Amino acid sequence: MKLTWNGTGSAWSPYYGNSSAVLEAGGKRLLVDCGHTVPARLQEMGLTLRDIDAVFISHLHGDHVYGLEEWGFRSLLQWKIRPQLLIAADLADMLWQQVLAGTMAQVCDKTCRLTDYFQVTPMQIGKPVSLDPWTLTIHPVRHVPNACAYGLKVAAESTTLGFTCDTLADGDPWFYQDTDQVFHDCSFAPYFPETVHAHFEQLCRYPQEFRMKTYLVHYEDDIRACRADPRWQAEVSATGMRLTVPFQTIPY
């Protein structure tokens, strides 16, 4: 399996782009989340949405779903295909009714549904879904109050990866059990009690065995200056955690 980050930034991160990863195994490509920056940044990877076989959607914020509009229209009208869309069962109807239907329900004289654009696979907590060559399992996370959000485990070719997606710093052992690496939501902005993301200083308190598996993702453009400071890099490195980098490829 091979993982390449399309973007590693927060919702409003023009430099790093929306957090999204491309996984490759068995000649197939799986996308984890599809925010508004994803389609253009795929081209910088030498890919297009046409080259992606399936997508997992973790929750309904724009930096995780807005790229689906272009993907759906191109698939229906231009490529005549229906990519696989994997999403928690309790989010599937909301994705259509609350996010996409406003611009995608009507195509010329045809009334469309989500299933006209994608092959939708509803997922249940703790019930693995097999989509050759992948096995995917979802797990609830705390992000925005009263809104469902899910992390993910993906297994293929003897490797299992965990993606917390957007979450608070709960130190949830589910992501670290039986995984090789975990990609964890991390903000470097000043902490405030109403935050809806894990913060670096909180992750520093995770057990060492967690930190040694952890890659950080979903941070702000502000850290560009920090990354030029060797002392800052040394402080991050000393935790055992590592930063992800846009277009970085990690082979397994």
C-alpha positions in Angstrom: 0.0 0.0 0.0 1.1 3.6 -0.7 -0.3 6.8 0.8 0.1 10.3 -0.6 -1.3 13.3 1.1 -3.2 15.6 -1.3 -3.5 18.3 1.4 -2.6 18.4 5.1 -4.1 21.7 6.2 -7.2 23.0 8.0 -10.4 24.2 6.5 -8.9 27.6 5.5 -5.4 26.6 4.4 -4.6 27.8 0.9 -1.0 26.7 1.2 -1.4 23.2 2.7 -4.9 22.5 1.3 -7.7 20.6 2.8 -6.6 17.4 4.6 -7.1 14.5 2.2 -5.1 11.4 1.5 -4.9 9.1 -1.6 -4.3 5.4 -0.7 -3.1 3.1 -3.5 -3.2 -0.7 -3.4 -3.9 -3.5 -5.8 -4.1 -1.0 -8.7 -6.9 0.9 -7.0 -7.1 4.3 -5.4 -9.1 5.3 -2.3 -9.5 9.0 -1.3 -10.0 9.9 2.4 -12.3 13.0 2.3 -12.8 15.4 -0.6 -12.8 19.1 0.3 -12.9 22.0 -2.1 -9.2 22.1 -2.7 -8.9 18.4 -3.6 -9.7 18.4 -7.4 -7.1 21.0 -8.4 -4.4 19.6 -6.1 -4.9 16.1 -7.6 -3.6 17.5 -10.8 -0.4 18.5 -9.0 -0.1 14.7 -8.2 -0.5 13.9 -11.9 -4.1 12.6 -11.2 -7.6 13.6 -11.7 -10.9 12.6 -10.0 -11.3 10.1 -12.8 -8.3 8.2 -11.5 -9.9 7.7 -8.0 -12.0 4.6 -7.5 -13.6 5.3 -4.2 -13.9 8.0 -1.5 -14.6 7.8 2.2 -16.4 10.9 3.8 -15.8 11.4 7.5 -18.3 14.2 8.2 -20.2 17.0 6.4 -18.0 20.1 6.7 -17.1 21.8 3.4 -13.3 21.1 3.7 -14.3 17.4 3.6 -17.1 17.2 1.1 -17.2 20.2 -1.3 -15.1 18.5 -3.9 -17.9 16.0 -4.4 -19.9 18.4 -6.5 -17.3 18.5 -9.3 -16.6 14.8 -9.0 -20.3 14.0 -9.3 -21.0 16.2 -12.2 -18.0 15.0 -14.2 -18.7 11.4 -13.4 -22.3 11.6 -14.5 -22.0 13.9 -17.5 -18.4 13.5 -18.8 -17.1 10.1 -17.8 -20.3 8.1 -17.5 -19.2 6.3 -14.3 -20.3 6.1 -10.7 -17.4 6.1 -8.2 -17.8 4.3 -4.9 -18.8 6.6 -1.9 -18.4 5.2 1.6 -20.1 7.1 4.4 -21.7 6.4 7.7 -25.3 5.4 7.3 -26.6 8.3 9.4 -24.7 10.8 7.2 -25.7 9.6 3.7 -29.1 11.3 3.5 -27.8 14.5 5.2 -24.9 14.7 2.7 -27.5 14.8 -0.1 -30.3 16.8 1.5 -28.2 19.4 3.4 -25.1 19.7 1.3 -25.3 18.6 -2.3 -28.9 18.6 -3.5 -29.1 22.4 -3.8 -26.9 22.4 -6.9 -27.0 18.7 -8.0 -30.7 17.6 -7.7 -31.5 19.0 -11.2 -29.5 18.2 -14.3 -31.2 19.7 -17.4 -34.6 18.1 -17.4 -33.6 15.2 -15.1 -34.1 15.0 -11.4 -31.2 13.3 -9.7 -30.3 11.7 -6.4 -27.0 10.9 -4.7 -27.1 7.4 -6.2 -27.2 8.8 -9.7 -23.7 10.2 -9.1 -22.1 7.6 -6.8 -22.4 4.0 -5.7 -23.2 4.7 -2.1 -22.1 2.2 0.6 -23.6 3.1 4.0 -21.3 2.1 6.8 -22.1 1.0 10.4 -19.9 1.5 13.5 -17.7 -1.5 14.1 -18.8 -3.4 11.0 -15.9 -3.7 8.5 -16.7 -3.1 4.8 -14.7 -4.9 2.2 -14.0 -3.1 -1.0 -11.3 -5.0 -2.8 -8.4 -4.5 -1.9 -9.5 -2.4 1.2 -11.1 -3.3 4.5 -12.6 -0.2 6.1 -14.0 0.3 9.6 -15.5 3.5 11.0 -15.5 4.8 14.6 -17.3 7.8 16.1 -15.3 10.8 17.2 -16.1 14.0 19.0 -15.8 17.1 16.8 -18.7 19.6 16.7 -21.4 19.2 19.3 -24.5 17.4 18.1 -23.0 16.6 14.7 -21.9 13.1 13.7 -18.3 12.6 12.7 -16.2 9.4 12.2 -12.6 8.3 12.1 -11.5 5.4 10.0 -9.2 2.3 9.9 -8.1 1.1 6.5 -6.4 -2.2 6.0 -4.8 -3.5 2.8 -1.7 -5.5 1.9 -0.7 -6.3 5.5 -0.9 -2.7 6.6 -3.5 -1.0 8.7 -3.7 2.8 9.0 -5.8 4.9 11.4 -7.3 8.3 10.4 -9.0 10.3 13.2 -10.2 12.9 10.7 -11.5 15.9 12.6 -11.6 15.2 16.3 -11.0 16.4 19.8 -8.0 15.1 21.8 -9.6 12.1 23.4 -6.6 9.7 23.3 -9.0 7.1 21.9 -7.1 3.8 22.0 -9.3 2.4 19.1 -7.1 4.2 16.6 -3.9 2.8 18.0 -5.0 -0.8 18.4 -3.7 -3.0 15.6 -2.6 -0.1 13.4 0.8 0.6 12.0 0.4 4.4 12.0 -2.2 6.9 13.0 -2.9 10.3 11.2 -4.3 12.6 13.9 -6.1 15.9 13.7 -3.8 18.6 15.2 -4.1 22.3 15.5 -1.1 24.5 16.4 -3.2 27.6 17.0 -3.5 28.8 20.6 -5.8 26.5 22.6 -9.2 27.8 23.7 -11.9 25.8 25.5 -14.5 25.9 22.7 -12.1 24.3 20.2 -13.4 21.5 18.0 -9.9 20.1 17.1 -7.2 18.4 18.9 -4.3 20.7 19.9 -0.6 19.9 19.8 -0.1 20.5 23.5 -2.9 18.1 24.3 -1.4 15.4 22.0 1.9 15.8 23.8 0.2 14.2 26.8 -0.8 11.1 24.9 1.1 7.9 26.0 4.4 7.4 24.3 3.3 4.3 22.5 0.5 6.4 20.9 2.8 9.3 20.0 5.4 7.0 18.3 2.6 6.0 15.9 1.2 9.5 15.3 1.5 11.7 12.2 0.0 15.2 12.6 -2.4 16.6 10.0 -5.1 19.4 9.6 -3.0 22.3 10.8 -2.8 26.0 9.9 -0.7 27.8 7.3 0.8 29.7 10.2 3.2 26.9 10.9 5.1 27.6 7.7 7.3 30.0 9.7 7.6 27.7 12.6 8.9 24.9 10.4 11.8 27.1 9.3 12.9 27.2 13.0 15.2 24.3 13.9 14.3 24.6 17.6 10.6 24.2 16.8 11.3 21.2 14.6 13.3 19.7 17.4 10.5 20.2 19.9 8.0 18.4 17.7 10.5 15.6 16.9 11.2 15.1 20.6 7.5 14.1 21.1 7.9 11.2 18.8 5.1 12.6 16.6 5.8 13.6 13.0 4.3 16.2 10.6 2.7 15.2 7.4 3.7 17.1 4.2 1.5 17.8 1.2 2.3 15.5 -1.7 4.5 13.4 0.6 4.3 9.7 -0.3 4.7 7.1 2.4 5.2 3.5 1.1 4.3 0.5 3.2 
